Amino acid sequence: MNNQKSTYLNIEIERELAQHPFEAFNAIYKIHKRKYIKKWILGILAFCIIVLFLPWTQNIRTKGKITTLRQEARPQQLNTIISGKIVKWYVKEGDMVQQGDTILQLGEVKSEYFDPQLLERTQQQIIAKKQSIDAYNEKAATATTQANALREGMQLKLASLDNKINQQQLKIVSDSMDVLAAINDLNIYKRQIEAAKIMLDSGVIALTEFEKRKANYQTALAKKTSAENKFLQSKQELLNLKIEKNSTVQDYTDKISKAEGDKFSALSQAASTQADVSKLENIYANYDIRNKLYYITAPQSGQITKAKKAGIDEVVKEGDMIVEIVPAIRNYAVEMFVSPTDIPLISKGQEVALIFDGFPAIVFSGWPQSSYGTFTGKVAAIENNINTNGNFRVLIAPDTTKRKWPAQLKLGGGAKCIALLKNVPVYYELWRTINGFPPEYYTAENNTDNYKK
């Protein structure tokens, strides 16, 4: 009975299979269909071979950040030149200021500047010193006049003495002639007395006649002596006049020297006082400039950030940072850092592809012309000194002939830099990469002169 039931079920199953055939077998085992796997393999292989011969742009990828080419366009610290205490703030963080706008007001903390009339008192000292200079100059002028008067008096006195000397020299000549005349008379009387003595001895003349001639001889001898004394006295007087002349020159020279000494002393005091005036004027100018430094102003237009001091009456020292100003000048550049092994491949004017943070981009590393969302720049400067991170700093300026950089860029923002090198086939790039060889050296198409232009 059981065997009959089993046979009956098998017959029913075969009948059902004959009426409704299953397709699983045909789907898995496609024995009766043609195969295209060889064509696919050959097609893929041909495509890979074609790709190997496509041009590939060698590149150096590195990170960078947004900066500026000009130093004055970068964020700068605003420092105080003098020490003081904060009296009033005129701005707050985030405010935009124009060049010359007041940032804050400082008060004085040093005792030597507490006097509210410091400038007026210093000006009074300057005026008093200048009046002293005028007095010293007048004293020097008076001494000059006195010295000139003494010179004129000396000339007159010397002229008078010269006249006296000339007169005395004439008198000496006259006295010398009187001496000669007295000597001649004495010789005549001497011969007469000698003749009278002979005649007296011969008895030709009387004794009274002899005595008379002897008296004449004595008189002539006295006249000779008197004439010689007068002649010597005249010579002595001439010597005295010469001594008086020398004494007059010496006396007047002393007086003139004293007057000139007073003059130069007055000029020296005037010069010293002038130095004091210059010193006081310097102090006055310093005080005036210091008063202006109580108000700290913005050196250029920009945004106020990073206020280091936050209160009223808070004391700041010389050189302390007050705030930081981010200039409004938009002269952006990108600084990228290149390793020493790649720096020989970078040259001035070389093209660099940039991807800025926050701006979507699709990048094909070896085909920059097929990339989307990238911006172009050119190498503007290469620093010759390595930084603390062991890399060289390279500045990239915008390429004005290509797509304009976004206006939304901010200083310090990040950027990915792709320095474009030489165009080579893909197979060569694969071979170079596998063997670890460096990229080909690249020379920028635009030379430096064209880039500057």
Secondary structure, DSSP 4 states (H G I P E B T S, - for coil): -HHHHHHHHHHHHHHHHHHS---HHHHH--TTS---HHHHHHHHHHHHHHHHTSEEEEEEEEEEEEEESSGGGS-EEEE-SS-EEEEEE---TT-EE-TT-EEEEEE---GGG--TTHHHHHHHHHHHHHHHHHHHHHHHHHHHHHHHHHHHHHHHHHHHHHHHHHHHHHHHHHHHHHHHHHHHHHHHHHHHHHHHHHHHHHTSS-HHHHHHHHHHHHHHHHHHHHHHHHHHHHHHHHHHHHHHHHHHHHHHHHHHHHHHHHHHHHHHHHHHHHHHHHHHHHHHHHHHHHHHTTEEE-SSSEEEE-----SSS-EE-TT-EEEEEEES---EEEEEEE-TTTGGG--TT-EEEEEETTS--B--TT-GGG-BS-EEEEEEEEEEEE-TTS-EEEEEEE-TTSPPPPTT--TT-EEEEEEEEEEEEHHHHHHHHHHTPPPPP---SS-HHHHH-
